[in-house]
């Protein structure tokens, strides 16, 4: 019998170790924390100096751990834990062993937050895709924040486990989560679900059945929603989309815009500062890439 | 996807210019995405080649299928717009009809058999490519394609009535399906996911890493473990270009790329095993075909293979050589793969 001679690309099939180049979108709301801590969270997001935030974050992480210890079933605190640990590991930690410890906690907090909010979503990693989507469609809208934390925790974990084929196997589930969030509320977390969805959709080139043009639309919509102030969405448009389709003109144009744009924007200042630094790196390496 | 057609003339010009200037830029297309193992290894190899040739040989990659499918990449190689590409073996059949011999239906039963035969036959297939005008740096395994389906397929009867995907242009598979009285549906590989979603097709055959990369695993629940077809690929560079490099530089390219292809070959074997584990964790069940069905399918395939060899679809001599090696291996004349 001979369905046999499938033309699976040998090279294409090596789609591991490919994961998200960077999760830039640090959007920690601080929900479930005290007024002072919410203020801390906002201050962090509005800080134009990433180095300062890097120094300050471990204290905030441990404080969040302590608050979760005190109320282990408080989904808001668990969400904050997932998002903070994800952001800290992805943005600031170069040592892969250390990063893996941090993202393991991010993933665990995200899974628990979702499980606390919805019983039916407690062991989603162990179900097949069809069942997963069935559960997703039965979740109430108020579960959206925990669903987001669940996927952010997983995405950061995936970035440091990109040799693991379970990452490739689970990717469609998290793409479905992001699409679900965007369908419910595209402005969620300042459009960050849109950007993540664009990044995930950019992972597969057309040769693997991917659709980069859909990714592009997500990035452009996120930029539009922020009135052009979300610079990390622009960086991802260049890195994830323009590089995928070898569009040098778009790549350079968008990155130059990022460098010229003001860094300050409510809730986006820190990520914009990081985006500028990444834009410089991408422009510098463009000659080698294209 | 970016349109390259309008740059055609300038690219051809540049290709020539680079050589004349004493620093050749080899342009290679691949379907592998940026960031994949293939691309990482290749970029590292390109850097080593550039260093060791003191910048005389540079390699420029077009990843992620941006230059089109294998057929259009080969067309671009033919006209000099590209110099080489990474191809699945079957895509080179027009150039070397026997190149796809290892992929013939049900020819291998295990990786041990593959290793035994490849140790003896890789060189012959490589020579065929070299004689056809392409520098070849070895073959990289893609793994065994297996039946993947929404319900268990252990026999021909189980498959009857199901819509079974056959890759576009794959006459061998189509004929085999028809011989078994099954219902093949032809689609290009990039449309398979849409086909599965729309239930235009229900059954696919793929290696585990292929199924995960294409996300087909989200639409199937069972994998029949019987190895249907051995998949592999190769990197080739047009000798019209390659031979213009200094002989010493050619040697460096061959050494580095050859080494990388051996590594990729090994990686993929391990990755397929890991992919099987990941699929199992997703609740996908690996089942065995019945002995009766396995025997029937082997018999049909064997007859078809012989017939195609006689029709000149590929070299009957090489095919029989493979069968001879397999016979030696199966009869226990040899005990070690390297023998």
Interface residues (C-beta under 8 A of the other chain):
Chain A: X1 X2 X3 X4 X5 X6 X7 X8 X9 X10 X11 X12 X13 X14 X15 X16 X17 X18 X19 X21 X126 X127 X128 X129 X130 X131 X164 X165 X166 X168 X169 X170 X171 X172 X203 X204 X205 X206 X207 X208 X209 X212 X243 X244 X245 X246 X247
Chain B: X1 X2 X30 X31 X32 X33 X34 X35 X36 X37 X38 X40 X62 X63 X64 X65 X66 X69 X70 X86 X88 X90 X91 X100 X103 X105 X106 X140 X141 X142 X143 X145 X147 X156 X159 X164 X165 X166 X167 X170 X172 X173 X174 X175 X176 X177 X180 X182 X184 X189 X190 X192 X193 X203 X204 X205 X206 X207 X209 X210 X212 X213 X214 X215 X217 X218 X219 X221 X228 X229 X231 X232 X233 X264 X267 X268 X271 X274 X275 X277 X278 X279 X281 X282 X283 X284 X297 X300 X301 X304
